[in-house]
């Protein structure tokens, strides 16, 4: 191989890596963007929990809390439907927390608390199809 062929090969390999890098970044960005679009987050304020998210629909049916060696869950007295970006609020005093064995425990004081929810399909749902 002469010097010019080696130079062209280096340019082609560099362009190939650039295309792979750009495609990977684009793929990762679109995946993260779609993930963030459908996520529902929760913040705690004393004994209440505030739900935040994009437009729904979301149906929240419980909470889960986890810390170093501690995992707890609580079901809501009634599921909460969130249909717009206004979110929702959960009264923490109405929750009955349980440990992983189902035994009653106190509300978590530390660690992460996350909502347990489903996001019903708007299109393709058996309830949205016309007969």
C-alpha positions in Angstrom: 0.0 0.0 0.0 1.2 3.4 -0.8 0.9 6.5 1.5 -2.1 7.8 -0.3 -4.1 4.6 0.2 -3.2 4.5 3.9 -4.3 8.1 4.2 -7.7 7.3 2.5 -8.1 4.2 4.8 -7.5 6.3 7.9 -10.1 8.9 6.7 -12.7 6.2 5.9 -12.2 4.5 9.3 -12.5 7.9 11.0 -15.7 8.7 9.2 -17.1 5.3 10.1 -16.4 5.9 13.8 -18.0 9.3 13.5 -21.1 7.8 11.9 -21.3 5.2 14.7 -20.8 7.8 17.4 -23.5 10.1 16.0 -25.9 7.2 15.5 -25.3 6.1 19.1 -25.8 9.5 20.5 -29.0 10.0 18.5 -30.4 6.6 19.6 -29.5 7.2 23.2 -31.1 10.7 23.2 -34.3 9.5 21.6 -34.5 6.6 24.1 -33.9 8.9 27.1 -36.3 11.4 25.8 -39.1 8.8 25.4 -38.3 7.4 28.9 -38.5 10.8 30.5 -41.7 11.6 28.7 -43.6 8.8 30.3 -42.1 8.9 33.8 -44.0 10.0 36.9 -42.0 11.3 39.9 -42.9 11.9 43.5 -41.7 14.4 46.1 -42.4 14.3 49.8 -43.5 17.1 52.0 -44.1 16.1 55.6 -46.9 13.6 55.6 -48.0 14.2 52.0 -46.6 13.1 48.7 -46.9 15.1 45.5 -47.0 13.4 42.1 -45.4 15.2 39.1 -45.4 14.1 35.5 -46.3 14.9 31.9 -49.8 14.6 30.6 -51.3 11.3 31.6 -53.0 9.0 31.8 -51.4 7.4 34.8 -53.1 5.2 37.4 -51.2 5.2 40.6 -52.0 2.3 42.9 -49.2 2.4 45.5 -45.8 3.6 46.7 -42.6 1.7 47.3 -39.7 2.9 49.5 -36.2 1.5 49.6 -33.1 2.4 51.6 -29.9 0.5 52.3 -31.4 -2.7 53.8 -35.0 -1.6 54.1 -37.8 -2.1 51.5 -41.4 -1.1 52.2 -44.5 -0.7 50.1 -48.0 0.8 50.6 -51.2 0.6 48.6 -53.4 3.6 48.2 -56.9 3.4 49.7 -58.2 4.1 46.2 -56.2 4.4 42.9 -55.4 7.9 41.7 -56.0 8.7 38.0 -53.7 11.5 36.7 -54.9 12.7 33.3 -53.1 16.0 33.0 -49.8 17.6 34.0 -51.3 19.0 37.2 -50.3 15.8 39.0 -51.8 14.7 42.2 -51.4 14.5 46.0 -51.4 11.5 48.4 -52.2 11.9 52.0 -49.4 10.0 53.8 -51.5 9.4 56.9 -53.9 7.2 55.0 -51.2 4.8 53.8 -50.6 1.5 55.5 -47.0 0.5 55.0 -45.8 -3.1 54.8 -42.4 -4.8 54.7 -41.4 -7.4 52.1 -43.1 -10.1 54.2 -46.3 -8.2 54.3 -46.0 -7.3 58.0 -47.2 -3.8 59.1 -44.3 -1.3 59.5 -44.0 2.4 60.1 -43.8 5.0 57.3 -40.2 5.4 55.9 -38.2 8.2 57.2 -35.3 7.9 54.8 -34.5 6.5 51.4 -36.2 6.9 48.1 -40.0 6.7 47.7 -41.3 6.0 44.2 -44.8 5.7 42.9 -46.1 2.4 41.6 -48.2 3.1 38.5 -49.4 1.9 35.2 -49.8 4.0 32.1 -52.7 2.6 30.1 -52.3 2.6 26.4 -54.3 5.4 24.7 -54.1 3.8 21.3 -54.3 0.1 20.8 -56.2 -0.5 24.1 -59.1 -2.9 23.9 -61.3 -0.2 25.4 -60.4 2.4 22.7 -61.2 0.2 19.7 -64.4 0.8 17.8 -66.7 -2.2 17.4 
